[in-house]
Amino acid sequence: MLKVSVISPEKVLFEGDAESVVAPAFDGSVGILTGHAPMMTLLGKGELRLSEGSSERRFTVSGGFLQVVANHVRVVTESASAA
C-alpha cells in the first residue's frame, strides 16, 4: 500500500492510502505501485489518478513535482482541483 499526499498552494487535497498512482509527468505518464524505486519528477498538466480497489480518485493538476520514497508518494502541484 502507498501513502499518498496531494498538496496544492491552497490546501491538502488528499492524504491517505492508494494501491496505485498514475501522474502526468512533464514527458509522459508515470505509474507508481508499492515497492517503486525512489524517484522525483516534474509534473506536467493532466489527470492524476489514485486507485484503491474498485474506487478511484481523480485530480486535474498542473506543474509541480512528484516524489516517491519508501512507499510514500508526495504530489506537490502549482494548481490542482478534483476532477
Secondary structure, DSSP 8 states (H G I E B T S, - for coil): -EEEEEE-SS-EEEEEEESEEEEEETTEEEEEETT---EEEEB-EEEEEEEETTEEEEEEEES-EEEEETTEEEEE-SEEEE-
